[in-house]
Amino acid sequence: MQPQFLSDTLCICRWLSLSNLNSLQVLLRIRADDASALCCLGTKYGCEPADAAAILAAAAALHTDVVGVSFHVGSGSRDPKVSPLFYICKGRQIFMLTSWGV
């Protein structure tokens, strides 16, 4: 299995591109918010959807293999509108807008 890492910034993409790992795969971590969660992680982790295209473009220029999208709404999520399906669709939209396809 190939090593996989999460990235949500241009800086992390640059750092990963300098690694000596062969066949490195990256998951783009997008911001997911649930204000009702016991521990909200959207304020700490994940890129804004508006920044995702720039991060994917930089990753491509650095020959970093972005293979998917990741997100985490936090612990104890209580809002039924903050569903995994919503963020899966958001991730697909990000890839479609950048002509990567998933």
C-alpha positions as CSV (number, residue, x, y, z in Angstrom):
1,M,0.0,0.0,0.0
2,Q,1.2,3.5,-0.8
3,P,1.8,6.0,2.0
4,Q,-1.1,8.5,2.3
5,F,-1.0,11.9,3.9
6,L,-3.5,14.7,4.5
7,S,-3.0,18.2,3.2
8,D,-5.1,21.3,3.7
9,T,-2.5,24.0,2.9
10,L,-0.1,24.9,0.1
11,C,2.8,24.7,2.6
12,I,2.0,21.0,3.4
13,C,1.8,20.2,-0.3
14,R,5.3,21.7,-0.8
15,W,6.7,19.9,2.2
16,L,5.2,16.5,1.0
17,S,6.7,17.1,-2.5
18,L,10.1,17.3,-0.9
19,S,9.8,14.0,0.9
20,N,11.8,11.0,-0.3
21,L,8.7,8.8,-0.2
22,N,8.0,7.0,-3.5
23,S,4.4,6.9,-4.7
24,L,3.2,9.3,-2.1
25,Q,-0.6,9.9,-2.2
26,V,-2.3,12.9,-0.7
27,L,-5.9,13.4,0.5
28,L,-7.1,17.0,0.4
29,R,-8.7,17.8,3.7
30,I,-11.7,20.2,3.4
31,R,-13.2,22.2,6.2
32,A,-16.3,20.7,7.7
33,D,-18.2,22.7,10.4
34,D,-20.8,21.7,12.9
35,A,-21.3,24.4,15.6
36,S,-23.2,21.8,17.7
37,A,-20.3,19.4,17.9
38,L,-18.8,18.8,21.3
39,C,-15.3,19.4,19.7
40,C,-15.5,21.4,16.5
41,L,-12.6,20.6,14.2
42,G,-13.5,22.8,11.3
43,T,-11.9,25.8,13.0
44,K,-8.6,23.9,13.1
45,Y,-8.4,21.5,10.2
46,G,-9.3,21.7,6.5
47,C,-9.0,24.1,3.7
48,E,-11.8,26.4,2.6
49,P,-13.5,25.2,-0.5
50,A,-12.5,28.5,-2.2
51,D,-8.9,27.6,-1.6
52,A,-9.1,24.0,-2.8
53,A,-8.5,24.7,-6.5
54,A,-5.3,26.6,-5.8
55,I,-4.0,23.8,-3.5
56,L,-4.9,21.2,-6.1
57,A,-3.1,23.2,-8.8
58,A,0.0,23.6,-6.7
59,A,0.0,19.9,-5.9
60,A,-0.2,19.0,-9.6
61,A,2.7,21.4,-10.3
62,L,4.7,19.7,-7.6
63,H,3.9,16.3,-9.0
64,T,2.0,15.3,-5.8
65,D,-0.7,12.6,-6.4
66,V,-3.9,13.9,-4.8
67,V,-6.2,10.9,-4.8
68,G,-9.2,12.0,-2.8
69,V,-10.9,14.2,-0.2
70,S,-11.0,14.0,3.6
71,F,-13.0,15.8,6.2
72,H,-13.9,15.6,9.9
73,V,-16.8,17.5,11.4
74,G,-15.7,16.9,15.0
75,S,-16.7,14.8,17.9
76,G,-20.3,14.6,19.0
77,S,-21.8,16.1,15.9
78,R,-25.5,16.7,16.6
79,D,-26.7,18.6,13.5
80,P,-28.4,16.3,11.0
81,K,-27.8,18.8,8.2
82,V,-24.0,18.3,8.6
83,S,-24.0,14.8,7.0
84,P,-21.1,12.9,5.5
85,L,-23.0,12.9,2.2
86,F,-23.0,16.7,2.1
87,Y,-19.2,16.8,2.4
88,I,-18.7,13.9,0.0
89,C,-20.6,15.9,-2.6
90,K,-18.6,19.1,-1.8
91,G,-15.4,17.1,-2.3
92,R,-16.6,15.9,-5.7
93,Q,-17.6,19.4,-6.7
94,I,-14.1,20.6,-5.8
95,F,-12.5,17.9,-8.0
96,M,-14.9,18.5,-10.9
97,L,-14.3,22.3,-10.8
98,T,-10.6,21.7,-11.2
99,S,-11.1,19.2,-14.0
100,W,-9.5,16.4,-12.0
101,G,-12.5,14.1,-11.8
102,V,-12.9,11.5,-9.1
